[in-house]
Amino acid sequence: MTPAQDAAAHAEPPWAGGPATVGGPRPHPAPRTSGRGSAREAPGTGRAPCTSATPATALQATARILAEADGRGGTALPVLVGDGPLALRRTRAVGGEARVTVVGAMSAPLGGDRIALEATAGPGARLHIGSTAATIALPGRSGRPAHYEIRLTVADGATLHWLPEPLISAQGSDLCMTTRVELAPTARLVLREEQILGRTGESPGHLTARLTVHRAGRPLLDQELSYGPGAPGWDGGAVLGGHRAVGQLLVVDPSYDPSYDPSNAPSYDSSCATGPLGPRALTGTAVLTPLTGPAALATAVAPDALQLRRALDEAAAAMG
């Protein structure tokens, strides 16, 4: 990557008040070494807090995506930069929507790692992000938690689908996962999160997952959930009730608001939903809850990943 390309990849998008990006799609940098091996610190005793410092030998990586409307009804990707375990691949577009697939380039996150993915959909852009396989949180030698942060920004008239495969919390792992979303008033978001607690026949690791969503600068949703060793009551009847798969589907759509006027946002795609939603139970252990926003949140628990996906797919159909 040239100095000019590196500067463009880290630049603020023009609608955020920063310099505009330049050039075409960025090449993928060579994966950095993870630093795993005998150089890692010896395991400590007890859990380290999520705010602990990153050991010098741990992996740090940030992948970046910028999507912009191309002026011809499609979406361009002027910034597509993978890093470390997060390799990014542009896949076949559907209509005017750009599609990016996250490919795991190495085992991560391990204890002590800090990885992040930043994705921005500019005004009028349509971006779909998925992944090729589940992400597995694994134990490391540092005795510290791993950190995985997702930062999503959606501008006016833009649509972002964040639909990765599940996160698996393997036995002995310790992961702090944070998803932060910033939405403009006429932005649309479809976000799915799925967590599988333990691989087949094993106990889960410790997982703390926080989801924070702001719309038009105001809080829409802020929740934090903890599972596994050290999280009181996580397996009780009031939380998971013995289930090992948990997930949610969040849809933020201006058309849920009866006062919404599409003529004020001509680039907005309102084909997916119209009108407000009411609270109701879905099949099995899933529930649909409207949020002030306008938005709706479906939450489900299930015995396994397959049944969890079926419940969230049903929720998606109910939400339009």
C-alpha positions as a Python dict, from the first residue, in 0.01 Angstrom:
ca = {
    (1, 'M'): (0, 0, 0),
    (2, 'T'): (137, 341, -100),
    (3, 'P'): (144, 631, 149),
    (4, 'A'): (-142, 797, -42),
    (5, 'Q'): (-355, 483, -27),
    (6, 'D'): (-285, 436, 342),
    (7, 'A'): (-391, 795, 412),
    (8, 'A'): (-711, 745, 211),
    (9, 'A'): (-798, 426, 396),
    (10, 'H'): (-778, 605, 731),
    (11, 'A'): (-949, 927, 614),
    (12, 'E'): (-1282, 1046, 746),
    (13, 'P'): (-1559, 1017, 482),
    (14, 'P'): (-1638, 1354, 318),
    (15, 'W'): (-1990, 1374, 466),
    (16, 'A'): (-1832, 1350, 816),
    (17, 'G'): (-1630, 1664, 756),
    (18, 'G'): (-1299, 1494, 676),
    (19, 'P'): (-1099, 1470, 353),
    (20, 'A'): (-1242, 1267, 68),
    (21, 'T'): (-1094, 929, -15),
    (22, 'V'): (-922, 886, -349),
    (23, 'G'): (-837, 605, -586),
    (24, 'G'): (-991, 264, -650),
    (25, 'P'): (-1019, -47, -434),
    (26, 'R'): (-722, -96, -206),
    (27, 'P'): (-506, -406, -224),
    (28, 'H'): (-505, -640, 74),
    (29, 'P'): (-196, -605, 291),
    (30, 'A'): (-6, -922, 370),
    (31, 'P'): (-138, -1077, 692),
    (32, 'R'): (74, -978, 988),
    (33, 'T'): (209, -1242, 1220),
    (34, 'S'): (-7, -1302, 1523),
    (35, 'G'): (270, -1313, 1779),
    (36, 'R'): (136, -1641, 1916),
    (37, 'G'): (377, -1892, 2063),
    (38, 'S'): (628, -1898, 2344),
    (39, 'A'): (653, -1519, 2346),
    (40, 'R'): (304, -1482, 2493),
    (41, 'E'): (270, -1420, 2863),
    (42, 'A'): (204, -1709, 3100),
    (43, 'P'): (-159, -1753, 3205),
    (44, 'G'): (-268, -1546, 3502),
    (45, 'T'): (-514, -1634, 3771),
    (46, 'G'): (-879, -1538, 3735),
    (47, 'R'): (-1031, -1322, 3461),
    (48, 'A'): (-865, -1003, 3349),
    (49, 'P'): (-1105, -711, 3303),
    (50, 'C'): (-1225, -614, 2954),
    (51, 'T'): (-1039, -284, 2987),
    (52, 'S'): (-700, -449, 3038),
    (53, 'A'): (-408, -336, 2823),
    (54, 'T'): (-304, -538, 2522),
    (55, 'P'): (18, -740, 2570),
    (56, 'A'): (295, -635, 2334),
    (57, 'T'): (292, -981, 2175),
    (58, 'A'): (-85, -992, 2106),
    (59, 'L'): (-240, -947, 1765),
    (60, 'Q'): (-386, -607, 1675),
    (61, 'A'): (-569, -560, 1346),
    (62, 'T'): (-836, -332, 1196),
    (63, 'A'): (-1017, -393, 867),
    (64, 'R'): (-1195, -105, 691),
    (65, 'I'): (-1480, -80, 440),
    (66, 'L'): (-1618, 234, 277),
    (67, 'A'): (-1918, 215, 43),
    (68, 'E'): (-2036, 508, -169),
    (69, 'A'): (-2315, 557, -421),
    (70, 'D'): (-2157, 557, -768),
    (71, 'G'): (-2411, 791, -928),
    (72, 'R'): (-2531, 520, -1167),
    (73, 'G'): (-2764, 335, -932),
    (74, 'G'): (-2490, 116, -789),
    (75, 'T'): (-2250, 119, -496),
    (76, 'A'): (-1872, 154, -518),
    (77, 'L'): (-1614, 39, -262),
    (78, 'P'): (-1333, 299, -267),
    (79, 'V'): (-1190, 151, 54),
    (80, 'L'): (-1170, -226, 108),
    (81, 'V'): (-875, -300, 335),
    (82, 'G'): (-832, -625, 526),
    (83, 'D'): (-590, -672, 813),
    (84, 'G'): (-456, -967, 1009),
    (85, 'P'): (-726, -1234, 1045),
    (86, 'L'): (-988, -1020, 868),
    (87, 'A'): (-950, -1062, 492),
    (88, 'L'): (-1215, -880, 286),
    (89, 'R'): (-1347, -995, -50),
    (90, 'R'): (-1592, -818, -277),
    (91, 'T'): (-1851, -1067, -401),
    (92, 'R'): (-2113, -1051, -672),
    (93, 'A'): (-2337, -746, -637),
    (94, 'V'): (-2715, -781, -630),
    (95, 'G'): (-2889, -492, -801),
    (96, 'G'): (-2727, -173, -676),
    (97, 'E'): (-2604, -333, -354),
    (98, 'A'): (-2233, -392, -296),
    (99, 'R'): (-2149, -717, -114),
    (100, 'V'): (-1843, -785, 99),
    (101, 'T'): (-1750, -1118, 258),
    (102, 'V'): (-1519, -1140, 559),
    (103, 'V'): (-1280, -1434, 529),
    (104, 'G'): (-1084, -1564, 827),
    (105, 'A'): (-714, -1555, 737),
    (106, 'M'): (-589, -1702, 1067),
    (107, 'S'): (-723, -1825, 1401),
    (108, 'A'): (-857, -1530, 1598),
    (109, 'P'): (-951, -1393, 1838),
    (110, 'L'): (-724, -1551, 2099),
    (111, 'G'): (-677, -1422, 2451),
    (112, 'G'): (-513, -1077, 2446),
    (113, 'D'): (-594, -1007, 2079),
    (114, 'R'): (-759, -682, 1971),
    (115, 'I'): (-928, -691, 1634),
    (116, 'A'): (-1177, -449, 1480),
    (117, 'L'): (-1383, -398, 1167),
    (118, 'E'): (-1501, -53, 1056),
    (119, 'A'): (-1768, -21, 787),
    (120, 'T'): (-1924, 300, 654),
    (121, 'A'): (-2211, 330, 407),
    (122, 'G'): (-2217, 679, 258),
    (123, 'P'): (-2528, 871, 147),
    (124, 'G'): (-2746, 656, -77),
    (125, 'A'): (-2511, 355, -68),
    (126, 'R'): (-2631, -2, -19),
    (127, 'L'): (-2390, -240, 150),
    (128, 'H'): (-2424, -605, 253),
    (129, 'I'): (-2155, -763, 475),
    (130, 'G'): (-2141, -1134, 555),
    (131, 'S'): (-1875, -1392, 637),
    (132, 'T'): (-1770, -1729, 504),
    (133, 'A'): (-1769, -1915, 836),
    (134, 'A'): (-1824, -1882, 1209),
    (135, 'T'): (-1580, -1686, 1422),
    (136, 'I'): (-1435, -1896, 1706),
    (137, 'A'): (-1312, -1729, 2023),
    (138, 'L'): (-1022, -1939, 2155),
    (139, 'P'): (-816, -1934, 2475),
    (140, 'G'): (-473, -1774, 2464),
    (141, 'R'): (-160, -1784, 2677),
    (142, 'S'): (-178, -1427, 2802),
    (143, 'G'): (-454, -1483, 3057),
    (144, 'R'): (-622, -1167, 2926),
    (145, 'P'): (-953, -1129, 2741),
    (146, 'A'): (-962, -1085, 2366),
    (147, 'H'): (-1143, -784, 2219),
    (148, 'Y'): (-1344, -774, 1896),
    (149, 'E'): (-1502, -442, 1803),
    (150, 'I'): (-1743, -372, 1518),
    (151, 'R'): (-1799, -7, 1422),
    (152, 'L'): (-2077, 62, 1169),
    (153, 'T'): (-2179, 402, 1028),
    (154, 'V'): (-2478, 450, 797),
    (155, 'A'): (-2546, 789, 632),
    (156, 'D'): (-2876, 937, 514),
    (157, 'G'): (-3053, 731, 251),
    (158, 'A'): (-2809, 442, 293),
    (159, 'T'): (-2880, 78, 379),
    (160, 'L'): (-2645, -160, 561),
    (161, 'H'): (-2699, -532, 614),
    (162, 'W'): (-2462, -675, 876),
    (163, 'L'): (-2521, -1051, 859),
    (164, 'P'): (-2212, -1246, 970),
    (165, 'E'): (-2205, -1613, 1061),
    (166, 'P'): (-2222, -1700, 1434),
    (167, 'L'): (-1963, -1636, 1700),
    (168, 'I'): (-1862, -1951, 1891),
    (169, 'S'): (-1735, -1912, 2246),
    (170, 'A'): (-1500, -2210, 2290),
    (171, 'Q'): (-1422, -2354, 2631),
    (172, 'G'): (-1151, -2155, 2813),
    (173, 'S'): (-1187, -1848, 2592),
    (174, 'D'): (-1256, -1495, 2719),
    (175, 'L'): (-1393, -1243, 2472),
    (176, 'C'): (-1528, -889, 2501),
    (177, 'M'): (-1726, -812, 2186),
    (178, 'T'): (-1856, -463, 2117),
    (179, 'T'): (-2076, -347, 1829),
    (180, 'R'): (-2126, 28, 1788),
    (181, 'V'): (-2364, 168, 1527),
    (182, 'E'): (-2421, 529, 1421),
    (183, 'L'): (-2726, 592, 1202),
    (184, 'A'): (-2840, 906, 1021),
    (185, 'P'): (-3214, 989, 1045),
    (186, 'T'): (-3305, 820, 714),
    (187, 'A'): (-3055, 533, 733),
    (188, 'R'): (-3172, 173, 729),
    (189, 'L'): (-3002, -111, 918),
    (190, 'V'): (-3048, -487, 931),
    (191, 'L'): (-2816, -639, 1193),
    (192, 'R'): (-2798, -1000, 1305),
    (193, 'E'): (-2592, -1134, 1595),
    (194, 'E'): (-2567, -1503, 1686),
    (195, 'Q'): (-2363, -1649, 1972),
    (196, 'I'): (-2304, -2021, 2024),
    (197, 'L'): (-2192, -2105, 2375),
    (198, 'G'): (-1939, -2386, 2349),
    (199, 'R'): (-1860, -2630, 2074),
    (200, 'T'): (-2029, -2970, 2068),
    (201, 'G'): (-1996, -3146, 2402),
    (202, 'E'): (-1800, -2869, 2577),
    (203, 'S'): (-1873, -2588, 2819),
    (204, 'P'): (-1861, -2228, 2692),
    (205, 'G'): (-1592, -1974, 2753),
    (206, 'H'): (-1666, -1633, 2900),
    (207, 'L'): (-1836, -1393, 2659),
    (208, 'T'): (-1942, -1034, 2712),
    (209, 'A'): (-2132, -880, 2418),
    (210, 'R'): (-2244, -517, 2405),
    (211, 'L'): (-2455, -360, 2131),
    (212, 'T'): (-2491, 20, 2116),
    (213, 'V'): (-2698, 191, 1847),
    (214, 'H'): (-2746, 565, 1804),
    (215, 'R'): (-2986, 718, 1553),
    (216, 'A'): (-2965, 1087, 1465),
    (217, 'G'): (-2727, 1127, 1758),
    (218, 'R'): (-2970, 985, 2013),
    (219, 'P'): (-2954, 643, 2185),
    (220, 'L'): (-3176, 380, 2026),
    (221, 'L'): (-3047, 61, 2191),
    (222, 'D'): (-2776, -9, 2448),
    (223, 'Q'): (-2753, -357, 2593),
    (224, 'E'): (-2484, -579, 2737),
    (225, 'L'): (-2505, -955, 2796),
    (226, 'S'): (-2258, -1188, 2966),
    (227, 'Y'): (-2241, -1566, 2948),
    (228, 'G'): (-2019, -1842, 3080),
    (229, 'P'): (-1795, -1873, 3388),
    (230, 'G'): (-1805, -1566, 3608),
    (231, 'A'): (-2141, -1439, 3478),
    (232, 'P'): (-2400, -1488, 3757),
    (233, 'G'): (-2725, -1655, 3652),
    (234, 'W'): (-2643, -1672, 3282),
    (235, 'D'): (-2778, -2029, 3249),
    (236, 'G'): (-3082, -1981, 3472),
    (237, 'G'): (-3443, -1983, 3368),
    (238, 'A'): (-3457, -1603, 3348),
    (239, 'V'): (-3175, -1588, 3090),
    (240, 'L'): (-3098, -1891, 2873),
    (241, 'G'): (-3276, -2171, 3056),
    (242, 'G'): (-3026, -2433, 2946),
    (243, 'H'): (-3008, -2324, 2581),
    (244, 'R'): (-2668, -2285, 2416),
    (245, 'A'): (-2752, -2058, 2123),
    (246, 'V'): (-2868, -1698, 2155),
    (247, 'G'): (-2918, -1428, 1895),
    (248, 'Q'): (-3099, -1118, 1787),
    (249, 'L'): (-3209, -941, 1474),
    (250, 'L'): (-3234, -562, 1476),
    (251, 'V'): (-3407, -370, 1198),
    (252, 'V'): (-3406, 8, 1192),
    (253, 'D'): (-3631, 141, 916),
    (254, 'P'): (-3778, 492, 878),
    (255, 'S'): (-4084, 341, 711),
    (256, 'Y'): (-4187, 200, 1050),
    (257, 'D'): (-4268, 561, 1143),
    (258, 'P'): (-4618, 661, 1016),
    (259, 'S'): (-4498, 1021, 980),
    (260, 'Y'): (-4205, 926, 754),
    (261, 'D'): (-4208, 1099, 413),
    (262, 'P'): (-4000, 914, 149),
    (263, 'S'): (-3997, 1228, -70),
    (264, 'N'): (-3756, 1383, 181),
    (265, 'A'): (-3504, 1106, 112),
    (266, 'P'): (-3534, 1011, -256),
    (267, 'S'): (-3240, 768, -242),
    (268, 'Y'): (-3394, 570, 45),
    (269, 'D'): (-3494, 211, -35),
    (270, 'S'): (-3819, 142, 152),
    (271, 'S'): (-3908, -182, -27),
    (272, 'C'): (-3838, -404, 275),
    (273, 'A'): (-4089, -280, 530),
    (274, 'T'): (-4381, -41, 579),
    (275, 'G'): (-4573, 61, 887),
    (276, 'P'): (-4508, 6, 1257),
    (277, 'L'): (-4471, -339, 1414),
    (278, 'G'): (-4642, -468, 1725),
    (279, 'P'): (-4491, -690, 1998),
    (280, 'R'): (-4557, -1061, 1967),
    (281, 'A'): (-4418, -1403, 2042),
    (282, 'L'): (-4271, -1600, 1754),
    (283, 'T'): (-4229, -1975, 1713),
    (284, 'G'): (-4044, -2143, 2000),
    (285, 'T'): (-3842, -1921, 2231),
    (286, 'A'): (-3833, -1601, 2026),
    (287, 'V'): (-4003, -1266, 2069),
    (288, 'L'): (-4043, -954, 1855),
    (289, 'T'): (-4029, -617, 2034),
    (290, 'P'): (-4082, -273, 1874),
    (291, 'L'): (-3836, -1, 1974),
    (292, 'T'): (-3866, 375, 1967),
    (293, 'G'): (-3660, 476, 1674),
    (294, 'P'): (-3837, 354, 1457),
    (295, 'A'): (-3699, 1, 1494),
    (296, 'A'): (-3780, -354, 1599),
    (297, 'L'): (-3572, -613, 1781),
    (298, 'A'): (-3621, -990, 1763),
    (299, 'T'): (-3450, -1197, 2033),
    (300, 'A'): (-3426, -1576, 2040),
    (301, 'V'): (-3264, -1861, 2231),
    (302, 'A'): (-3237, -2215, 2097),
    (303, 'P'): (-3067, -2549, 2163),
    (304, 'D'): (-2830, -2510, 1868),
    (305, 'A'): (-2719, -2284, 1582),
    (306, 'L'): (-2955, -2436, 1324),
    (307, 'Q'): (-3268, -2378, 1529),
    (308, 'L'): (-3149, -2031, 1622),
    (309, 'R'): (-3108, -1934, 1256),
    (310, 'R'): (-3454, -2066, 1177),
    (311, 'A'): (-3602, -1852, 1455),
    (312, 'L'): (-3425, -1539, 1333),
    (313, 'D'): (-3523, -1610, 972),
    (314, 'E'): (-3884, -1626, 1087),
    (315, 'A'): (-3834, -1297, 1264),
    (316, 'A'): (-3691, -1143, 948),
    (317, 'A'): (-4000, -1249, 754),
    (318, 'A'): (-4227, -1100, 1024),
    (319, 'M'): (-4036, -771, 1007),
    (320, 'G'): (-4082, -741, 633),
}
